[in-house]
Amino acid sequence: MAFDEGFAADQMKKLMPISSAEFACPNNKCEEKEEEEGVRIMRDLGGGSSVVYLPQFLTCEKSWEYFRYLDEHIPWSRPTFHVLGKPALLQPRDVCYIASKGLKELVYSEYTPYAHSWDDYPPLKEILQEVHKAFPGSHFNSVLINRYNSGNDYVGWHADVHEKLYGPTPEIASVSFGCERDFFLKKKSPPPPPPPQVVGEKHHFNLKHGSLLLMRGNTQRDWLHSVPKRANAESARINLTFRRVMQMSSSSS
């Protein structure tokens, strides 16, 4: 296969920091955000699944500070992954993984990201502390960071069902910086027979700059979630998904 210089240059550009002139979002003006301070939306999905959404978890100005830091200092990568034996695909977003020592290894789509240290990125520890303040009793020890450079970057329908990694009812706290993106949840179809007769139940959230969305209970077991492509998303979004990963057993260390 001939080397495509244009494609390679485009991929390198995606891994470079995004200047402030490029990520200005018209719907992220800080003076328009104050009315959402302290708002907490709770949605019971049924069956022991629930979602909590804080549209202004962090102030707009502080959120831009974090965006710029993460954009410029995180060692982003855009790995290839494999699904059901298909040819390798380039993941449609940049990623980085941070985790405490002694945790089980994260593996998804046959890809194992390198676990960077929290100590190397102090602002991430600040954000984690704020998450724990917002949800007392939570004990997150890792964060998978995603950077969506434009509306062409996305994550398809999936659920984080890894009981050996996260336990049976994992909590996932998703903090968003930058361009607003749509987030969808849909109920998993029951296994046949009988075949589904109606479209599964769906929920939608507009993940705003500085927002936090928490999925808890049986949400990963019973629901799928996605961030689809959006042509009108012309600038970048950085998303932190905080998780609690189980400790590695002494026999496997």
LODO-308340 format. One line per 2 residues: their letters; for each residue x negated, y negated, z of N, C-alpha, C. Coordinates in pm, 1 decimal, decimal comma. Last residue first. Example, Ala and Ser with C-alpha at 12.3 -4.5 7.8 and 13.67 -1.06 7.14 Angstrom:
! residues 2
SA = -1285,0:225,0:708,0:-1367,0:106,0:714,0:-1290,0:-3,0:787,0 | -1319,0:569,0:780,0:-1230,0:450,0:780,0:-1320,0:330,0:780,0 $
This chain:
! residues 253
SS = -57,7:1014,3:4102,5:-152,8:901,4:4101,2:-294,9:950,0:4090,3 | 115,3:1216,6:4130,1:83,9:1179,2:3992,7:-14,0:1065,7:3984,2 $
SS = 149,4:1247,9:4402,8:99,2:1362,8:4329,6:57,3:1328,7:4187,8 | 267,2:1012,4:4483,9:127,3:1036,3:4520,5:66,2:1151,1:4443,1 $
SM = 461,2:851,6:4223,7:445,2:948,0:4333,5:298,8:974,3:4359,0 | 503,6:508,3:4170,3:446,2:632,5:4123,5:426,4:726,4:4242,6 $
QM = 812,6:345,7:4246,4:671,0:369,1:4272,0:628,2:503,6:4214,2 | 1040,7:210,3:4001,9:1008,1:299,7:4112,7:858,7:321,5:4123,9 $
VR = 1104,0:-130,8:3936,9:1053,3:-2,3:3889,0:1011,6:82,1:4008,9 | 1337,5:-365,4:3895,2:1269,2:-293,5:4002,7:1233,9:-155,2:3951,6 $
RF = 1302,8:-649,8:3674,3:1351,2:-516,0:3706,7:1276,8:-462,6:3828,2 | 1376,4:-932,1:3478,1:1318,7:-879,9:3601,9:1385,0:-747,1:3636,7 $
TL = 1312,3:-1057,2:3184,2:1403,4:-957,3:3240,2:1334,1:-890,1:3359,0 | 1304,5:-1367,1:3039,1:1238,5:-1284,6:3140,6:1339,8:-1186,6:3196,1 $
NI = 1270,1:-1514,0:2723,5:1358,8:-1443,5:2815,1:1277,1:-1355,3:2909,3 | 1262,9:-1792,2:2519,5:1182,4:-1699,9:2599,3:1272,1:-1644,4:2708,5 $
RA = 1335,5:-1897,3:2193,6:1388,8:-1865,9:2325,2:1293,1:-1768,1:2392,7 | 1278,1:-2149,4:1939,8:1243,9:-2030,7:2017,6:1319,3:-2020,9:2149,9 $
SE = 1505,8:-2251,0:1673,6:1388,0:-2263,6:1757,8:1379,8:-2147,2:1855,6 | 1740,4:-2220,0:1540,1:1624,1:-2260,0:1461,5:1497,6:-2272,8:1544,4 $
AN = 2010,1:-2057,6:1512,4:1909,1:-2064,8:1618,5:1774,4:-2092,6:1552,7 | 2181,9:-2014,3:1305,0:2173,8:-2151,2:1356,1:2075,8:-2165,7:1472,1 $
AR = 2174,0:-1741,8:1255,6:2114,5:-1831,7:1156,3:2096,2:-1972,6:1211,1 | 2095,9:-1494,0:1474,2:2180,4:-1611,8:1461,8:2112,1:-1712,5:1368,6 $
KP = 2104,3:-1149,9:1575,2:2050,5:-1256,9:1492,1:2149,5:-1372,8:1485,9 | 2207,5:-1070,0:1918,2:2202,0:-1053,6:1772,9:2133,5:-1169,9:1702,9 $
VS = 2133,4:-908,2:2186,3:2116,8:-1048,8:2147,0:2099,8:-1046,6:1995,1 | 2328,8:-670,1:2379,4:2248,1:-711,1:2264,4:2237,4:-862,5:2256,8 $
HL = 2423,1:-372,2:2563,7:2408,7:-516,8:2548,7:2315,3:-549,6:2433,6 | 2663,5:-131,4:2679,2:2550,5:-167,2:2594,6:2542,2:-319,7:2589,0 $
WD = 2769,9:46,6:2977,0:2778,9:-62,7:2880,9:2650,8:-74,6:2798,7 | 2731,7:242,8:3169,8:2860,7:239,8:3099,3:2870,3:136,5:2987,7 $
RQ = 2472,4:220,5:3276,3:2528,1:353,4:3247,0:2647,0:346,0:3152,3 | 2436,5:-48,2:3320,3:2349,0:18,6:3223,8:2402,9:156,4:3184,5 $
TN = 2641,5:-96,7:3512,6:2642,4:-165,7:3383,3:2554,9:-95,0:3280,9 | 2690,5:-5,9:3768,3:2688,0:93,4:3660,2:2682,7:30,2:3520,5 $
GR = 2509,8:-260,4:3931,1:2598,7:-145,3:3943,4:2579,7:-47,3:3828,5 | 2444,2:-550,3:3714,7:2427,3:-466,0:3833,1:2524,9:-348,9:3831,5 $
ML = 2281,9:-822,0:3566,8:2361,9:-701,1:3543,3:2336,8:-606,1:3659,7 | 2270,5:-1167,3:3576,3:2237,4:-1045,3:3649,9:2334,2:-934,6:3613,8 $
LL = 2128,7:-1441,1:3420,9:2237,6:-1343,4:3413,4:2190,9:-1214,5:3479,2 | 2052,7:-1779,6:3436,4:2021,3:-1645,4:3487,9:2145,6:-1559,0:3474,9 $
SG = 1915,1:-2062,8:3248,6:2021,2:-1980,4:3306,5:1968,3:-1847,8:3358,5 | 1746,6:-2230,4:3108,3:1742,9:-2234,4:3254,1:1847,7:-2150,2:3322,7 $
HK = 1959,4:-2260,2:2838,7:1826,8:-2296,4:2887,0:1830,3:-2310,2:3039,1 | 2212,2:-2000,7:2835,0:2163,2:-2137,1:2822,4:2022,1:-2151,9:2878,4 $
LN = 2374,6:-1767,2:2665,9:2263,5:-1777,0:2759,8:2191,9:-1910,3:2740,5 | 2697,9:-1717,4:2662,7:2603,5:-1803,7:2592,4:2488,5:-1832,7:2688,5 $
FH = 2844,6:-1396,9:2660,8:2789,0:-1506,6:2738,6:2695,3:-1585,9:2648,5 | 3118,7:-1173,2:2624,0:3020,5:-1262,1:2561,9:2975,6:-1368,6:2661,0 $
HK = 3232,4:-835,2:2601,4:3219,7:-959,6:2675,8:3106,5:-1040,9:2614,5 | 3463,7:-583,1:2485,7:3343,5:-663,9:2471,6:3350,5:-787,2:2561,3 $
EG = 3579,6:-246,2:2452,0:3589,4:-375,2:2519,3:3457,1:-450,1:2508,4 | 3573,6:-86,6:2125,8:3544,7:-93,6:2267,4:3552,7:-235,2:2322,1 $
VV = 3847,1:-44,9:1908,8:3716,1:-103,9:1929,8:3692,5:-121,1:2079,2 | 4019,4:272,5:1930,9:4016,6:126,8:1928,9:3872,9:79,7:1948,6 $
QP = 3975,8:542,0:1930,5:4088,3:492,8:1851,5:4088,2:340,7:1839,4 | 3700,4:763,7:1915,1:3756,5:636,7:1964,4:3866,5:585,8:1871,6 $
PP = 3792,3:1114,3:1896,2:3718,7:998,3:1847,1:3780,9:870,0:1900,5 | 3825,0:1309,4:2205,1:3871,8:1265,2:2074,6:3790,1:1146,8:2026,1 $
PP = 3521,7:1515,5:2149,8:3649,2:1457,7:2107,3:3723,6:1394,5:2224,9 | 3296,3:1224,4:2180,2:3404,4:1300,4:2114,7:3405,2:1444,0:2164,4 $
PP = 3235,5:1012,8:2465,3:3188,9:1117,4:2372,6:3306,8:1190,0:2309,1 | 3346,2:670,9:2454,3:3346,1:803,2:2518,2:3299,6:908,3:2418,9 $
SK = 3129,5:395,3:2394,3:3238,4:481,0:2347,9:3231,9:614,7:2419,4 | 3055,7:140,3:2630,7:3011,7:257,5:2554,9:3132,2:341,6:2514,9 $
KK = 3156,0:-194,2:2589,9:3174,0:-66,9:2660,5:3127,4:46,7:2571,6 | 2920,7:-454,4:2540,6:3034,3:-375,7:2492,9:3036,2:-241,0:2563,2 $
LF = 2804,5:-785,6:2562,3:2818,8:-656,4:2629,0:2935,1:-582,7:2564,9 | 2585,3:-1028,9:2422,1:2708,4:-950,7:2417,8:2694,7:-823,2:2500,0 $
FD = 2478,1:-1354,0:2398,7:2452,6:-1226,2:2464,7:2585,4:-1151,8:2470,9 | 2339,1:-1606,8:2192,8:2455,3:-1527,2:2232,2:2409,6:-1395,2:2291,6 $
RE = 2112,1:-1859,5:2312,4:2144,2:-1745,0:2227,6:2265,6:-1671,8:2283,7 | 1946,9:-2175,5:2313,2:2057,8:-2090,9:2357,9:2081,1:-1978,0:2258,5 $
CG = 1595,1:-2215,1:2334,5:1716,6:-2221,8:2253,8:1823,0:-2126,4:2305,0 | 1463,5:-2219,8:2667,4:1459,0:-2256,8:2527,0:1594,6:-2253,3:2460,4 $
FS = 1487,2:-1934,8:2877,9:1433,3:-2068,1:2854,4:1435,1:-2095,5:2704,1 | 1658,0:-1720,6:3107,1:1637,5:-1768,8:2970,6:1584,2:-1911,0:2968,0 $
VS = 1644,4:-1421,5:3290,1:1628,4:-1566,5:3294,6:1590,4:-1615,1:3155,1 | 1813,5:-1152,7:3413,2:1766,0:-1209,4:3286,9:1764,7:-1361,6:3294,5 $
AI = 1778,8:-880,3:3613,5:1801,8:-1024,5:3616,8:1734,6:-1086,6:3495,7 | 1925,6:-577,6:3671,7:1835,9:-647,1:3579,3:1874,6:-793,5:3579,5 $
EP = 1950,1:-298,3:3884,4:1981,8:-438,6:3863,5:1879,4:-497,0:3767,6 | 2048,5:45,3:3831,2:1949,6:-62,9:3832,9:2012,5:-201,6:3819,9 $
TP = 2139,5:309,1:3949,1:2219,8:186,4:3933,4:2127,2:64,9:3935,4 | 1945,0:519,2:3957,3:2075,6:540,8:3892,6:2156,7:414,2:3868,2 $
GY = 1602,5:414,8:3868,7:1704,4:466,0:3957,8:1840,5:468,9:3889,4 | 1405,3:339,5:3688,1:1478,7:234,1:3757,3:1576,3:283,8:3863,5 $
LK = 1283,4:584,4:3608,1:1205,9:460,5:3614,6:1272,7:356,5:3704,5 | 1467,7:781,0:3603,3:1340,7:812,5:3668,3:1254,3:688,4:3686,1 $
EH = 1670,7:655,1:3454,0:1691,6:681,1:3596,2:1560,9:710,9:3668,6 | 1714,3:446,1:3238,9:1593,0:522,6:3266,1:1593,1:553,8:3415,1 $
VD = 1883,1:265,3:3040,5:1915,5:383,8:3119,6:1789,4:469,9:3131,4 | 1951,4:-3,0:2932,3:1828,0:34,4:3001,5:1856,7:148,3:3099,0 $
AH = 2100,3:11,6:2612,2:2116,6:8,4:2757,6:1987,0:55,9:2819,8 | 2175,4:-170,3:2308,8:2101,4:-72,5:2388,1:2144,3:-83,4:2534,0 $
WG = 2184,4:-330,8:1998,6:2262,6:-268,3:2106,1:2179,6:-162,4:2177,4 | 1879,0:-525,8:1940,6:2001,7:-456,5:1905,4:2071,0:-395,2:2026,1 $
VY = 1750,6:-844,9:1959,4:1745,1:-711,8:2019,5:1880,6:-646,6:1995,0 | 1563,9:-1070,0:1738,4:1683,6:-1019,7:1805,2:1650,6:-894,5:1885,0 $
DN = 1483,7:-1326,1:1505,7:1440,4:-1233,4:1610,4:1562,0:-1194,2:1694,3 | 1608,2:-1513,3:1353,8:1583,6:-1383,2:1291,4:1532,3:-1280,0:1391,3 $
GS = 1614,7:-1751,0:1491,8:1736,7:-1672,5:1487,6:1720,8:-1538,0:1421,0 | 1283,8:-1735,4:1641,2:1388,4:-1799,1:1561,3:1512,5:-1711,7:1566,9 $
NY = 1133,1:-1606,5:1834,8:1078,6:-1725,7:1770,1:1180,7:-1802,8:1687,9 | 1176,5:-1488,8:2139,0:1250,5:-1488,9:2013,4:1213,5:-1618,1:1939,7 $
RN = 990,2:-1309,9:2357,8:995,6:-1440,3:2291,6:1062,2:-1422,0:2155,6 | 1027,0:-1148,9:2671,7:1051,6:-1147,8:2527,2:1050,5:-1290,6:2475,3 $
IL = 889,2:-963,8:2934,9:909,6:-1096,2:2877,0:925,6:-1082,8:2726,4 | 972,9:-782,2:3207,9:946,4:-767,4:3065,6:985,4:-899,2:2999,3 $
VS = 848,3:-754,8:3529,2:923,8:-838,7:3436,4:876,5:-810,1:3293,5 | 873,9:-613,2:3860,6:819,7:-616,3:3723,9:904,9:-710,8:3640,8 $
NF = 1005,8:-602,7:4099,0:859,1:-589,2:4103,0:796,1:-585,1:3964,3 | 1278,5:-719,8:4296,8:1219,6:-695,1:4165,2:1067,2:-691,7:4175,9 $
HS = 1491,4:-684,8:4499,8:1348,0:-659,6:4521,0:1284,0:-625,0:4386,2 | 1768,1:-843,7:4663,6:1703,9:-791,0:4542,3:1553,7:-781,0:4565,9 $
GP = 1838,0:-970,8:4893,8:1849,2:-825,1:4891,1:1792,0:-762,9:4765,7 | 1979,8:-1258,1:4745,1:1916,2:-1194,6:4861,5:1940,8:-1044,3:4860,4 $
FA = 1959,1:-1417,6:4481,1:2023,4:-1288,3:4507,8:1950,2:-1218,0:4622,1 | 1818,1:-1652,7:4493,9:1954,2:-1656,8:4438,9:2031,4:-1529,5:4470,1 $
KH = 1574,2:-1564,0:4591,5:1653,7:-1656,2:4672,3:1799,4:-1657,8:4626,5 | 1487,3:-1409,3:4378,0:1514,3:-1342,4:4504,6:1595,5:-1432,4:4598,0 $
VE = 1450,3:-1616,0:4193,9:1548,3:-1510,7:4167,0:1586,8:-1440,1:4296,3 | 1240,7:-1754,1:4313,7:1370,0:-1820,8:4299,0:1481,7:-1719,8:4270,5 $
QL = 1036,2:-1563,6:4290,0:1079,9:-1606,5:4423,0:1216,7:-1673,3:4417,7 | 1010,6:-1557,1:4011,9:1055,6:-1437,6:4083,7:1106,0:-1474,1:4222,9 $
IE = 903,2:-1810,8:3970,4:1036,0:-1779,8:3917,3:1093,9:-1657,8:3989,2 | 652,8:-1777,0:4097,0:745,3:-1880,9:4142,5:887,8:-1849,6:4097,1 $
KL = 541,1:-1578,5:3942,9:568,7:-1547,4:4082,3:663,4:-1651,3:4142,7 | 507,9:-1720,5:3708,4:601,2:-1607,8:3708,9:637,0:-1567,1:3851,2 $
PP = 304,9:-1903,8:3775,8:443,5:-1950,8:3758,0:547,0:-1838,4:3755,0 | 65,3:-1730,2:3789,0:134,5:-1779,0:3910,1:275,3:-1832,6:3886,7 $
YD = -62,9:-1493,0:3641,2:37,3:-1587,0:3590,6:122,0:-1639,2:3707,6 | -229,2:-1313,5:3763,5:-283,7:-1387,1:3648,4:-189,1:-1495,3:3598,1 $
DW = -79,3:-1183,2:3950,8:-175,5:-1282,8:3997,6:-233,0:-1366,3:3883,9 | 63,7:-987,4:3817,1:133,7:-1108,8:3858,5:35,0:-1219,7:3893,1 $
SH = -115,0:-830,0:3548,3:-98,9:-857,8:3691,0:-21,2:-987,1:3714,2 | 25,6:-623,4:3284,0:-56,8:-732,5:3334,2:-24,7:-759,1:3480,9 $
AY = 41,7:-322,6:3144,2:97,8:-391,5:3261,0:-1,2:-495,2:3312,7 | 99,9:-268,1:2801,8:0,3:-285,1:2907,9:62,7:-366,4:3021,6 $
PT = 373,9:-61,9:2693,9:305,4:-190,9:2705,2:204,1:-190,7:2818,8 | 418,0:199,2:2497,5:381,3:176,3:2636,5:307,8:44,1:2647,3 $
YE = 666,0:338,0:2289,1:567,3:231,6:2307,5:544,9:209,6:2456,2 | 878,1:501,5:2234,7:744,3:558,9:2221,5:633,8:453,8:2232,0 $
SY = 1091,5:344,3:2324,0:1072,7:367,0:2179,8:930,8:413,3:2149,6 | 913,2:269,3:2619,8:1038,9:259,0:2545,2:1007,3:268,9:2396,3 $
VL = 779,9:299,8:2939,3:772,6:350,2:2802,5:909,5:330,4:2738,5 | 596,0:207,9:3220,7:708,3:174,5:3133,6:682,2:227,0:2993,6 $
EK = 493,1:415,7:3486,5:459,8:354,4:3357,9:585,1:328,3:3274,7 | 557,8:329,9:3827,7:565,3:421,8:3716,2:546,5:347,2:3584,8 $
LG = 320,8:128,8:4014,0:453,3:159,8:3961,5:446,6:263,7:3850,7 | 78,6:34,4:4114,6:133,9:157,0:4169,7:271,1:195,3:4120,7 $
KS = 116,2:-324,1:4112,3:35,4:-202,9:4105,7:111,5:-84,0:4163,8 | 376,1:-496,4:3928,7:295,2:-471,9:4048,2:217,5:-341,5:4031,1 $
AI = 365,9:-632,9:3595,1:415,1:-539,3:3696,2:320,0:-530,4:3813,6 | 464,7:-756,5:3281,5:397,2:-786,6:3408,1:452,7:-692,5:3514,2 $
YC = 437,9:-757,6:2931,6:488,8:-688,2:3049,9:401,4:-720,4:3169,7 | 563,5:-914,5:2638,8:455,3:-899,2:2735,6:516,0:-839,3:2861,3 $
VD = 649,3:-967,6:2288,7:669,7:-913,7:2423,4:543,6:-922,7:2508,1 | 846,4:-1100,6:2019,0:718,7:-1087,4:2089,0:744,3:-1040,9:2232,2 $
RP = 1063,7:-923,3:1793,7:1041,6:-1025,0:1896,4:904,3:-998,5:1957,7 | 1128,8:-680,7:1649,8:1173,4:-813,0:1606,1:1170,5:-919,8:1715,0 $
QL = 858,7:-457,8:1595,1:960,2:-504,8:1688,3:999,3:-648,7:1654,3 | 829,3:-286,7:1298,0:775,9:-397,0:1375,9:886,1:-450,9:1465,9 $
LA = 845,7:69,9:1290,5:906,6:-60,0:1264,5:840,6:-165,5:1351,2 | 755,2:377,2:1141,3:727,5:273,4:1239,8:786,1:139,7:1196,0 $
PK = 1024,2:588,3:1020,9:894,7:520,3:1005,7:879,5:407,4:1106,2 | 1199,6:793,0:1269,8:1195,4:706,5:1152,0:1057,2:642,6:1139,6 $
GL = 1230,7:942,7:1501,2:1147,4:996,2:1394,9:1140,5:912,6:1269,1 | 1387,6:778,9:1671,4:1440,2:903,0:1614,7:1362,8:950,2:1492,9 $
VH = 1187,1:507,3:1634,0:1321,8:545,5:1675,6:1364,3:670,0:1600,0 | 897,3:332,9:1736,7:955,5:444,7:1663,5:1092,4:478,9:1721,7 $
FT = 724,4:20,3:1682,2:789,7:120,8:1764,5:857,5:223,1:1675,1 | 462,1:-223,0:1705,5:546,6:-134,6:1626,0:608,4:-31,3:1719,4 $
PR = 457,3:-539,4:1886,3:417,2:-402,0:1856,5:509,8:-333,3:1756,4 | 337,6:-822,7:1925,3:457,4:-781,1:1851,3:429,6:-638,7:1801,8 $
SW = 240,5:-1004,7:2219,1:214,8:-904,9:2114,9:346,6:-872,0:2046,8 | 100,4:-1271,2:2416,2:207,9:-1211,0:2339,2:156,8:-1104,4:2243,6 $
PI = -5,3:-1354,0:2698,1:-70,6:-1282,6:2587,2:31,6:-1203,0:2505,1 | 99,1:-1679,7:2796,2:127,6:-1536,2:2797,5:57,7:-1469,2:2678,0 $
HE = 48,3:-1950,7:2749,0:-45,0:-1872,2:2829,2:-19,1:-1721,4:2831,3 | 241,4:-2083,8:2592,2:100,0:-2108,1:2566,2:5,7:-2010,7:2636,5 $
DL = 492,2:-1999,7:2680,7:463,6:-2001,4:2538,3:313,5:-2007,6:2511,1 | 473,6:-2048,3:2956,2:483,6:-1911,7:2905,4:446,1:-1904,2:2757,7 $
YR = 459,1:-2334,4:2960,4:354,5:-2250,5:3018,7:356,0:-2110,3:2959,2 | 697,3:-2409,0:2833,6:568,8:-2446,2:2774,0:455,7:-2360,7:2829,8 $
FY = 887,6:-2297,9:3013,6:883,9:-2257,9:2872,8:747,1:-2286,7:2813,0 | 834,6:-2439,2:3249,9:808,4:-2295,1:3243,6:800,2:-2247,1:3099,5 $
EW = 917,5:-2691,7:3163,8:780,7:-2671,4:3211,3:743,4:-2523,9:3203,5 | 1185,3:-2641,4:3110,1:1095,9:-2672,9:2998,3:949,6:-2659,5:3038,5 $
SK = 1271,4:-2597,2:3373,3:1279,3:-2487,4:3277,0:1191,5:-2514,5:3155,1 | 1247,2:-2847,9:3484,4:1158,2:-2741,2:3532,1:1156,9:-2624,4:3434,0 $
EC = 1454,1:-2976,8:3339,2:1315,1:-3020,9:3326,3:1216,8:-2912,6:3369,8 | 1684,4:-2832,4:3422,4:1645,9:-2838,4:3281,8:1498,4:-2875,9:3265,1 $
TL = 1653,3:-2619,0:3709,6:1678,6:-2748,4:3647,4:1626,8:-2747,6:3503,6 | 1790,6:-2284,9:3708,0:1680,2:-2378,5:3730,9:1711,7:-2510,3:3661,9 $
FQ = 2052,7:-2202,5:3658,4:1977,4:-2139,6:3767,0:1860,4:-2228,5:3807,7 | 2309,2:-2276,3:3519,2:2195,5:-2361,7:3552,6:2128,9:-2307,8:3677,2 $
PL = 2475,6:-2052,5:3488,4:2436,5:-2129,2:3369,5:2324,2:-2228,4:3394,0 | 2466,5:-1749,6:3612,4:2437,2:-1882,8:3663,6:2390,0:-1968,0:3545,4 $
YV = 2666,7:-1465,9:3632,1:2600,8:-1559,9:3542,1:2588,4:-1696,6:3608,3 | 2685,1:-1122,3:3692,1:2689,0:-1254,6:3754,2:2608,4:-1348,8:3665,6 $
VS = 2873,0:-831,6:3631,5:2775,4:-927,5:3581,2:2795,4:-1058,7:3656,9 | 2927,6:-478,9:3700,2:2956,1:-621,6:3714,5:2840,7:-705,2:3662,3 $
SG = 3078,9:-161,9:3752,1:2987,8:-246,7:3673,5:3026,4:-393,2:3692,9 | 3268,0:3,3:3865,6:3145,0:-20,5:3940,6:3041,6:-101,8:3866,6 $
GG = 3484,9:1,6:3692,5:3403,6:122,5:3705,3:3273,9:103,7:3779,7 | 3466,3:-342,0:3576,1:3535,4:-218,7:3609,0:3440,3:-101,5:3622,5 $
LD = 3342,6:-579,7:3548,9:3363,1:-503,3:3426,7:3439,4:-374,1:3451,0 | 3383,3:-887,2:3686,4:3396,6:-745,0:3719,5:3430,3:-669,5:3592,2 $
RM = 3183,3:-1160,1:3691,6:3274,7:-1086,3:3604,4:3269,6:-937,9:3640,2 | 3126,2:-1480,8:3812,0:3121,3:-1337,6:3842,0:3225,6:-1265,9:3757,4 $
IR = 2932,0:-1763,0:3786,6:3043,7:-1692,1:3723,4:3026,7:-1542,6:3749,0 | 2853,1:-2044,7:3949,9:2823,1:-1901,2:3953,2:2946,3:-1826,6:3902,4 $
VG = 2709,0:-2365,8:3960,5:2814,2:-2278,9:3906,0:2765,7:-2134,6:3906,1 | 2497,4:-2528,0:4036,1:2569,5:-2456,6:4139,9:2680,0:-2366,1:4091,4 $
EE = 2534,2:-2741,1:3761,4:2454,6:-2707,0:3878,4:2541,5:-2641,1:3984,5 | 2671,2:-2836,3:3548,8:2672,7:-2691,1:3567,8:2592,7:-2646,6:3689,6 $
EE = 2634,0:-3105,8:3521,5:2765,2:-3062,0:3566,0:2771,4:-2911,1:3591,7 | 2376,7:-3145,0:3415,2:2397,0:-3158,1:3559,0:2530,4:-3102,5:3606,7 $
KE = 2320,9:-3140,1:3143,6:2325,3:-3013,2:3215,4:2370,6:-3024,5:3360,3 | 2265,6:-3354,9:2985,1:2399,2:-3297,7:2971,0:2419,1:-3173,4:3057,8 $
EC = 2005,4:-3429,3:3009,0:2104,0:-3516,4:3072,6:2244,7:-3459,6:3065,9 | 1862,1:-3241,7:2854,7:1869,1:-3226,3:2999,6:1976,8:-3311,9:3063,9 $
KN = 1974,8:-3077,4:2572,0:1941,9:-3206,7:2628,5:1966,0:-3204,0:2779,1 | 2018,4:-2850,3:2415,8:1943,8:-2835,8:2539,7:1901,6:-2969,6:2599,4 $
NP = 2120,8:-2856,3:2164,5:2213,7:-2823,4:2272,1:2144,6:-2809,3:2407,1 | 1905,4:-2907,1:1991,5:2003,0:-3013,7:2015,4:2098,2:-2984,4:2130,4 $
CA = 1581,3:-2814,5:2083,3:1717,0:-2765,6:2056,8:1816,8:-2876,6:2084,2 | 1256,1:-2803,8:1973,9:1359,3:-2893,0:2026,9:1497,6:-2845,0:1984,2 $
FE = 1040,9:-2657,8:1883,9:1144,7:-2584,7:1957,2:1253,9:-2674,2:2014,1 | 862,5:-2821,9:1743,1:928,0:-2713,8:1669,8:1042,8:-2651,1:1747,2 $
AS = 749,9:-2997,1:1917,4:826,3:-3053,0:1805,9:907,2:-2946,0:1733,7 | 603,4:-2834,7:2086,5:727,5:-2892,5:2136,5:812,9:-2949,7:2024,5 $
SI = 484,1:-2537,5:1912,4:471,1:-2675,5:1957,8:607,0:-2730,7:1999,6 | 426,4:-2220,4:2020,8:519,2:-2299,8:1942,3:516,8:-2442,2:1995,4 $
PM = 133,8:-2011,8:1993,0:223,9:-2099,4:2067,8:306,2:-2187,6:1975,8 | 148,0:-1719,8:1775,4:85,7:-1843,3:1820,6:184,7:-1926,8:1902,2 $
LK = 283,5:-1514,0:1666,1:216,4:-1486,8:1791,3:148,4:-1610,3:1849,1 | 378,1:-1609,4:1425,0:475,1:-1575,7:1527,2:411,0:-1555,0:1663,2 $
KM = 145,0:-1627,2:1277,1:209,7:-1750,6:1319,3:308,3:-1723,8:1431,4 | 101,7:-1358,9:1223,8:8,1:-1429,7:1310,2:69,6:-1558,9:1361,9 $
QD = 315,9:-1311,0:1048,3:312,7:-1242,8:1178,2:217,1:-1311,0:1274,1 | 240,2:-1471,6:831,9:365,9:-1499,3:901,3:366,5:-1434,7:1038,5 $
AA = 8,1:-1346,0:749,8:0,6:-1483,1:800,6:125,4:-1519,1:879,4 | 114,9:-1102,8:661,2:22,5:-1104,3:774,0:12,0:-1243,3:835,1 $
FG = 269,2:-1189,9:442,8:334,7:-1124,8:556,3:244,4:-1130,9:678,8 | 66,3:-1291,3:277,6:173,0:-1378,4:324,3:242,3:-1322,4:446,0 $
ED = -89,7:-1066,9:222,0:-147,6:-1175,8:299,3:-40,1:-1267,7:355,6 | -45,3:-743,1:218,6:37,6:-860,6:192,5:-11,3:-974,4:280,8 $
FA = -228,3:-496,1:64,5:-220,8:-583,3:181,2:-146,9:-710,8:143,9 | -62,2:-219,1:-88,6:-141,1:-340,2:-99,6:-120,9:-427,6:23,3 $
M = -85,4:119,3:0,0:0,0:0,0:0,0:-88,3:-123,5:0,0 $
